[in-house]
């Protein structure tokens, strides 16, 4: 075999065999919001050969959508193959913050993610329908959303992560359209307090969740992530906390997602 033919053969082999995960966009109906929601799903290359898989729910940030993760981090397909995860990336609207909004009855993304989407995925794909086989994580607004949902729905998720998450929203009362979902901070202080992830820690007991938190030291959310870390330490809640040089950008998250997936691989149950 000539060198040229060998290179062609190797190229075809690695393209078809190593990176054989499938990426599709599905539509999931939300009864709570009476609308269809687009969701990207990645199935690992061995999906047809095995009976059951753990699921990672991956949430996007403010102003992004369901397709942003797979466009910005195409090696998610490799991670799905490596760890044999199903990866689910729902649309969270550009500013839902993954809450059931107390002021906007049309925005009920807590209900959608934690109940409707999970039920749909378990019904239509080869999952292990158990909390110990589900993890949720995300970036920025999605990092906040992942911890918010996991802390409040420990019957659904056993593992949770956040990358550059807005884990305390109160220092930012005029940012990222949060007032559209909670009302103004000045007039609705109690709601802002209730919806801050850092104020949901009371729901945790040691080892109730597997938690990983990651934030760059030059990120505008660094201080609130540091405070959440200290609060978890004070309450003796085991967790992994990572801080390293970096900003609030995709360069940081392209690296951070690898640590999150490795962490989840050590905790998720993959068999029925």
JOBELLIN-V93948 format. One record per backbone hydrogen bond with DSSP energy under -0.5 kcal/mol. NH is the residue of the N-H (numbers start at 1). CO is the residue of the C=O. E is the energy in kcal/mol with one decimal. If there is no record, write none. Layout:
BEGIN
NH:CO:E + NH:CO:E
END
This chain:
BEGIN
6:2:-2.4 + 7:3:-2.2 + 8:4:-2.0 + 9:5:-2.6 + 10:6:-2.7 + 11:7:-2.3 + 12:8:-2.4 + 13:9:-2.7 + 14:10:-2.6 + 15:11:-1.8 + 16:12:-2.3 + 17:13:-2.7 + 18:13:-0.5 + 18:14:-0.8 + 19:14:-1.3 + 22:43:-2.1 + 24:41:-2.3 + 26:24:-0.6 + 26:39:-3.2 + 28:37:-2.6 + 30:35:-3.1 + 31:29:-0.7 + 34:30:-1.3 + 35:30:-1.4 + 37:28:-2.6 + 39:26:-2.5 + 40:89:-2.4 + 41:24:-2.9 + 42:87:-2.8 + 43:22:-2.5 + 43:41:-0.5 + 47:44:-1.9 + 49:46:-1.3 + 50:46:-1.3 + 53:126:-1.2 + 54:84:-0.6 + 55:133:-2.6 + 56:86:-3.0 + 57:55:-0.5 + 57:135:-2.9 + 58:56:-0.6 + 58:88:-3.1 + 59:57:-0.5 + 59:137:-2.7 + 63:94:-2.7 + 64:61:-1.7 + 68:65:-1.5 + 71:67:-1.5 + 72:68:-2.7 + 73:69:-2.8 + 76:73:-1.9 + 77:74:-1.6 + 79:75:-2.0 + 80:76:-2.4 + 81:77:-1.8 + 82:78:-3.0 + 83:79:-2.6 + 84:80:-1.2 + 85:80:-1.0 + 86:54:-2.5 + 87:42:-2.1 + 87:85:-0.5 + 88:56:-3.0 + 88:86:-0.5 + 89:40:-3.4 + 90:88:-0.5 + 91:38:-1.7 + 96:92:-1.0 + 99:96:-1.4 + 101:99:-1.0 + 101:107:-2.5 + 102:181:-0.7 + 103:181:-0.9 + 107:104:-2.2 + 108:106:-0.7 + 109:99:-1.9 + 112:108:-1.7 + 113:109:-2.4 + 114:110:-2.1 + 115:111:-1.4 + 116:111:-1.7 + 117:112:-3.6 + 118:113:-0.9 + 119:115:-2.5 + 120:116:-2.0 + 121:117:-2.7 + 122:118:-2.5 + 123:119:-1.8 + 124:120:-2.0 + 125:121:-1.7 + 127:125:-2.1 + 128:53:-1.6 + 129:127:-0.8 + 130:128:-2.7 + 133:130:-2.1 + 134:131:-1.8 + 135:55:-2.2 + 136:159:-1.4 + 137:57:-2.7 + 139:59:-1.5 + 140:163:-2.1 + 142:139:-2.9 + 144:140:-2.4 + 145:141:-2.3 + 146:142:-2.4 + 147:143:-1.9 + 148:144:-2.6 + 149:145:-2.6 + 150:146:-2.4 + 151:147:-2.8 + 152:148:-1.5 + 153:149:-1.5 + 156:153:-1.6 + 157:153:-2.0 + 158:131:-1.3 + 158:134:-1.5 + 159:134:-1.2 + 160:210:-3.0 + 161:136:-2.4 + 162:212:-1.6 + 163:138:-2.4 + 164:214:-3.1 + 166:140:-1.4 + 167:165:-1.9 + 172:169:-2.0 + 173:170:-0.6 + 175:172:-1.5 + 178:175:-1.8 + 180:177:-0.9 + 181:178:-1.4 + 182:178:-1.6 + 183:179:-2.2 + 188:184:-1.4 + 192:188:-1.9 + 193:189:-2.4 + 194:190:-2.4 + 195:191:-2.1 + 196:192:-0.5 + 196:193:-0.9 + 198:167:-2.1 + 199:196:-1.5 + 200:197:-2.6 + 201:198:-0.5 + 203:200:-2.0 + 204:201:-2.3 + 208:205:-2.3 + 210:158:-2.5 + 211:209:-0.7 + 212:160:-1.8 + 213:240:-2.8 + 214:162:-2.3 + 215:242:-2.1 + 217:244:-1.8 + 218:246:-2.2 + 219:216:-1.4 + 222:219:-1.8 + 225:221:-1.9 + 226:222:-2.4 + 227:223:-2.0 + 228:224:-2.0 + 229:225:-2.4 + 230:226:-2.2 + 231:227:-2.2 + 232:228:-2.5 + 233:229:-2.1 + 234:230:-2.5 + 235:231:-1.8 + 236:233:-1.7 + 237:232:-2.9 + 238:236:-0.7 + 240:211:-2.6 + 241:239:-0.5 + 242:213:-2.9 + 244:215:-0.7 + 249:247:-1.7 + 253:249:-1.8 + 254:250:-2.4 + 255:251:-0.8 + 255:252:-0.6 + 256:252:-2.4 + 257:253:-2.2 + 258:255:-0.9 + 259:255:-0.9 + 260:256:-1.9 + 261:257:-2.4 + 262:258:-2.0 + 263:259:-2.3 + 264:260:-2.6 + 265:261:-2.2 + 266:262:-0.9 + 266:263:-0.9 + 267:264:-1.5 + 268:264:-2.5 + 269:132:-2.7
END
